[in-house]
Structures are given as structure tokens and as C-alpha cells.
């Protein structure tokens, strides 16, 4: 049995990774590991706040482990903090760490080397899959996601807050990967077959999130009160 932690962004590729792992009887997913920028506590590049990621993990029934780093942190800082975050998981039996990389070989190779040095086996369940096939499988499985950030040089900011659905995929410029693999957009997943309940959220104003343009997302008021 592989005891697996999933590197978690709250987006569709992470969700598709979890979904794929859940189909494998030799795998037990016991942790989600999410990286947040400080001091805002939002997912790097996505802008999704920690409260939504926590609600998402609760609805998925998988413990969430938070890693934080300052904006602009060096690779050395990232590596040290990831090692510190994974150490207690390794101590209780985590043997593998999975990521949702699809096509970026340099990113995958860096991640694989780092995880091996930390002492776990890297897994890439989606690697080299067709982006179109992954997008179609995600929607066919019944997941619901929202566009939470875009690269304004490659995609119109008017898509912020829109559903990740067939209409969105059909409207994408031909040079934009359907899974946003090259950073044109990111998503937040709020419902689907692995959820015990949907994550209720609100959409706010758009703002700059590093090089991305993001939309302010937050838990719906009743969920904020329950989580307090």
C-alpha cells in the first residue's frame, strides 16, 4: 500500500490527481499539502485563501497540512520549508508524494529530485496525458470549478469568476492549454464526486496577484462563522 500525500493547490489538476489516485486500490491518500504565500495566506499564483482550502479539504475528508513562505522566496527557502512540512508526515508513514504535473518536464524533474532528496517517492499520475482529455475527464466526472486567476497577457480578465466548463474550453485561444498547464489560468474546485458537500463561496473584486490577475474569493458567510 502506498501512503500518499498530494501537493495541493485547490485547482483542477490537483483534484484530478486526487481523483486518479482514488481509483488505485494500492494507494491510500492521507494528506494534502498546500503552500501559501504570507502574510495573506493565499495559494501561490492562484490567490485562493486558506479558509477556502481548509473547507475544501474538510469536504474531501483528507487532512490538510499548510506550508507557508514569503512572496519571492528563493528555491532554498521553498526546499527547506517543504522538507520541514513533510518530515512529520514521513514519520507517520507517508512514502510517496503526488503532484499534478502534465507537460513541463523541467518542473517535474526539479520536483522529483527534491522529493527524492527529502526521502519520499514522487508520483505524477497525470504526466504526459492529453490536456484536452484531462479537461474532458474532469468535467465528465462531475467536478465544478471556477476560474480564480488568469495571466492577462494570454487570457482576458473578464473570465475571472467564470465556471471552468465546456463554454470556457471552447472559447480558449488555440495557444492556451485547456488545463492551463503553462500558467495562462488557474482554478478553484468547489464540488464534485469526492466532496461530501459543496464548498459555498463568494466572488469579490479582481486584483493583481503577482503576475496574475485574480478574483477575490471567500467562504460564504455561514461557513466563515462555522470555521471561526
Secondary structure, DSSP 8 states (H G I E B T S, - for coil): -EEEEEEE-SSHHHHHHHHHHHT-TTEEEEEEEEEEEETTTEETTT--BHHHHHHHHHHHT--EEEEEEETT--HHHHHHHHHHHHHHHHHTT--EEE----S-HHHHHHHHHHHHHHT-EEE-TTTT--HHHHHHHHHHTT-EEEEEEE-TTTS-GGGTT-B-SHHHHHHS-TTS-TT-TTSSEEEEEEESTT-SS---EEEEEEEEETTEEEEEEEE-HHHHHHH-
